[in-house]
Amino acid sequence: MSYPTVVSREEWLAAREELLKKEKELTHAKDQLAATRRKLPMVKIEKGYVFEGPNGKVSLLDLFEGRTQLILYHFMYGPDWEKGCMGCTNLVNEMCYIPTLHEKNTSVAVVSRAPLAKLEAWKEQMGWTVPWFSSYGSDFNFDFNVSNDEGEVSSLSVFQRDGDTIYHTYQTFQRGVDILLNSYNYLELTPLGRQEEWEKRLG
């Protein structure tokens, strides 16, 4: 990979000032996008989804753990897979400090279509404590377009509840979950970036 041009400190400062203008534009645009996201209309969940967890059967409402919001990661792990998706594994490895979200009345859960025994084995191997539930045998993955005849899809959903009524407020797929990969955010501050082939097309 090629390295940036070597210049004087003065030239670097001038180039850095130009980049800072673009960074501030992006920050403001990101703030506005988040405000627009918060105003998305909601969809009421009418179906009674049931999952299997380490303590038995649970409902979607149970995943809130009494809190108002739920961030749910759709982890790619098909019923016949021998191990979990490595990209999804990296994301769960880098999940933020969950108690901070709890302080903001927000719960986090992971759901996959593989049977619970496979999920528990992978969870133990990775040393995770994040709540992980199986949707095996239910329509949940198909209703949220994260499983189809071709396989599994990486996605994240957000739900909000009002009493016992649940609403689906947001969902993003594939590259949309990149923002949760902290190592990528760090690497994008460096000259070599993520070190992935597609970056070369950007110049």
C-alpha positions as CSV (number, residue, x, y, z in Angstrom):
1,M,0.0,0.0,0.0
2,S,1.2,3.5,-0.8
3,Y,1.9,6.1,1.9
4,P,0.9,9.7,2.0
5,T,3.2,12.4,0.6
6,V,5.8,13.8,3.0
7,V,5.5,17.6,3.4
8,S,6.5,20.3,5.8
9,R,4.7,20.9,9.1
10,E,3.1,24.1,7.7
11,E,1.8,22.3,4.6
12,W,0.5,19.5,6.8
13,L,-1.4,22.0,9.0
14,A,-3.0,23.7,6.0
15,A,-4.1,20.3,4.6
16,R,-5.3,19.3,8.1
17,E,-7.4,22.5,8.3
18,E,-9.1,21.6,5.0
19,L,-9.9,18.1,6.2
20,L,-11.2,19.5,9.4
21,K,-13.9,21.5,7.5
22,K,-15.1,18.3,5.9
23,E,-15.0,16.4,9.2
24,K,-17.2,19.1,10.8
25,E,-19.6,18.9,7.9
26,L,-19.9,15.2,8.3
27,T,-20.4,15.5,12.1
28,H,-23.3,18.0,11.5
29,A,-24.8,15.8,8.8
30,K,-24.5,12.8,11.1
31,D,-26.3,14.7,13.9
32,Q,-29.1,15.7,11.5
33,L,-29.4,12.1,10.2
34,A,-29.7,10.8,13.8
35,A,-32.5,13.4,14.4
36,T,-34.3,12.2,11.2
37,R,-33.9,8.6,12.3
38,R,-35.5,9.4,15.7
39,K,-38.6,10.7,13.9
40,L,-39.1,7.6,11.8
41,P,-42.7,6.3,12.0
42,M,-43.1,3.0,14.0
43,V,-44.7,-0.3,13.2
44,K,-46.8,-2.1,15.9
45,I,-45.7,-5.7,16.5
46,E,-48.8,-7.8,16.3
47,K,-47.3,-11.3,16.3
48,G,-46.4,-13.0,19.6
49,Y,-42.8,-14.0,18.9
50,V,-41.3,-16.7,21.2
51,F,-37.6,-17.3,21.6
52,E,-35.5,-19.9,23.5
53,G,-33.0,-18.7,26.0
54,P,-30.8,-20.2,28.7
55,N,-33.8,-20.1,31.2
56,G,-36.4,-21.4,28.8
57,K,-39.0,-19.7,26.5
58,V,-39.2,-15.9,26.4
59,S,-41.2,-13.4,24.5
60,L,-40.0,-10.3,22.6
61,L,-41.3,-8.3,25.5
62,D,-39.1,-10.2,27.9
63,L,-36.0,-9.2,25.9
64,F,-36.6,-5.6,27.0
65,E,-35.9,-6.7,30.6
66,G,-38.4,-4.0,31.8
67,R,-36.6,-1.2,29.9
68,T,-38.2,1.1,27.3
69,Q,-35.9,0.4,24.3
70,L,-34.3,-2.7,22.9
71,I,-31.4,-2.9,20.4
72,L,-31.5,-6.3,18.8
73,Y,-28.7,-7.7,16.7
74,H,-29.7,-10.3,14.1
75,F,-26.6,-12.5,14.3
76,M,-26.0,-14.7,11.2
77,Y,-26.1,-18.3,12.4
78,G,-28.1,-20.7,10.3
79,P,-29.6,-23.9,11.9
80,D,-27.2,-26.1,10.0
81,W,-24.0,-24.0,10.5
82,E,-21.2,-25.4,12.5
83,K,-20.1,-22.0,13.8
84,G,-21.3,-18.4,13.9
85,C,-20.6,-15.8,11.2
86,M,-17.1,-14.3,11.8
87,G,-18.2,-10.8,10.8
88,C,-21.1,-11.0,13.4
89,T,-18.7,-12.5,15.9
90,N,-16.3,-9.5,15.5
91,L,-19.3,-7.1,16.0
92,V,-20.4,-8.8,19.2
93,N,-16.8,-8.9,20.4
94,E,-16.8,-5.1,20.1
95,M,-20.2,-4.4,21.6
96,C,-20.1,-1.4,23.9
97,Y,-20.2,-1.5,27.6
98,I,-23.9,-2.6,28.0
99,P,-24.5,-1.2,31.5
100,T,-24.1,2.3,30.0
101,L,-27.0,1.5,27.7
102,H,-29.0,0.2,30.7
103,E,-28.5,3.5,32.4
104,K,-30.3,5.0,29.3
105,N,-33.3,2.6,29.7
106,T,-32.1,0.5,26.8
107,S,-31.5,-3.2,26.6
108,V,-29.4,-5.2,24.2
109,A,-30.0,-8.7,22.9
110,V,-28.7,-11.0,20.1
111,V,-31.0,-13.3,18.2
112,S,-30.1,-16.1,15.7
113,R,-31.9,-18.9,13.9
114,A,-29.6,-21.7,15.0
115,P,-30.8,-23.9,17.9
116,L,-29.9,-22.7,21.4
117,A,-27.3,-25.4,22.0
118,K,-25.2,-24.1,19.2
119,L,-25.5,-20.5,20.3
120,E,-24.6,-21.4,23.9
121,A,-21.5,-23.3,22.7
122,W,-20.3,-20.4,20.6
123,K,-21.1,-17.9,23.3
124,E,-19.0,-20.0,25.8
125,Q,-16.2,-20.3,23.3
126,M,-16.1,-16.6,22.8
127,G,-16.5,-15.8,26.5
128,W,-19.5,-13.5,26.0
129,T,-22.1,-12.5,28.5
130,V,-24.4,-10.7,26.1
131,P,-28.0,-12.1,26.1
132,W,-28.4,-14.4,23.1
133,F,-31.6,-16.1,22.1
134,S,-32.7,-18.6,19.5
135,S,-35.5,-17.9,17.1
136,Y,-35.3,-21.5,15.7
137,G,-38.6,-22.8,14.4
138,S,-40.3,-19.3,14.5
139,D,-41.1,-16.8,11.8
140,F,-39.1,-14.0,13.4
141,N,-36.0,-14.1,11.1
142,F,-38.2,-14.3,8.0
143,D,-40.6,-11.6,9.1
144,F,-37.6,-9.2,9.6
145,N,-35.9,-10.2,6.4
146,V,-32.8,-11.6,8.0
147,S,-33.3,-15.2,6.8
148,N,-34.5,-16.3,3.4
149,D,-34.1,-19.2,1.0
150,E,-30.6,-18.1,0.2
151,G,-29.4,-17.9,3.8
152,E,-28.8,-15.4,6.6
153,V,-28.5,-11.6,6.5
154,S,-26.6,-9.3,8.9
155,S,-28.9,-6.7,10.4
156,L,-29.8,-4.7,13.5
157,S,-33.3,-3.8,14.7
158,V,-34.5,-1.3,17.3
159,F,-37.7,-1.7,19.2
160,Q,-39.6,0.5,21.7
161,R,-42.4,-0.4,24.0
162,D,-45.2,1.4,25.6
163,G,-46.4,-0.8,28.4
164,D,-46.9,-4.2,26.8
165,T,-47.2,-2.8,23.3
166,I,-44.0,-3.1,21.2
167,Y,-43.1,-1.1,18.1
168,H,-40.4,-1.7,15.5
169,T,-38.7,1.7,15.0
170,Y,-35.5,1.1,13.0
171,Q,-33.6,-1.5,11.1
172,T,-30.4,-1.5,9.1
173,F,-28.6,-4.2,7.1
174,Q,-25.0,-5.3,6.3
175,R,-22.8,-2.1,5.9
176,G,-25.3,-0.2,8.1
177,V,-23.9,-2.0,11.1
178,D,-20.4,-0.8,10.4
179,I,-20.8,2.0,12.9
180,L,-20.8,-0.6,15.7
181,L,-17.4,-2.0,14.7
182,N,-15.1,0.2,16.8
183,S,-11.9,-1.3,15.4
184,Y,-13.0,0.0,11.9
185,N,-13.5,3.5,13.4
186,Y,-10.0,3.4,14.8
187,L,-8.5,2.1,11.6
188,E,-10.1,4.8,9.5
189,L,-8.1,7.3,11.4
190,T,-4.9,5.7,10.1
191,P,-3.1,6.1,6.7
192,L,-3.7,2.4,5.9
193,G,-7.4,2.4,6.8
194,R,-9.2,-0.9,7.0
195,Q,-6.8,-2.5,4.6
196,E,-9.6,-3.9,2.5
197,E,-9.6,-4.1,-1.3
198,W,-12.7,-1.9,-1.9
199,E,-10.9,1.1,-0.3
200,K,-8.5,1.3,-3.2
201,R,-11.4,2.3,-5.5
202,L,-11.9,5.5,-3.4
203,G,-8.4,6.8,-4.2
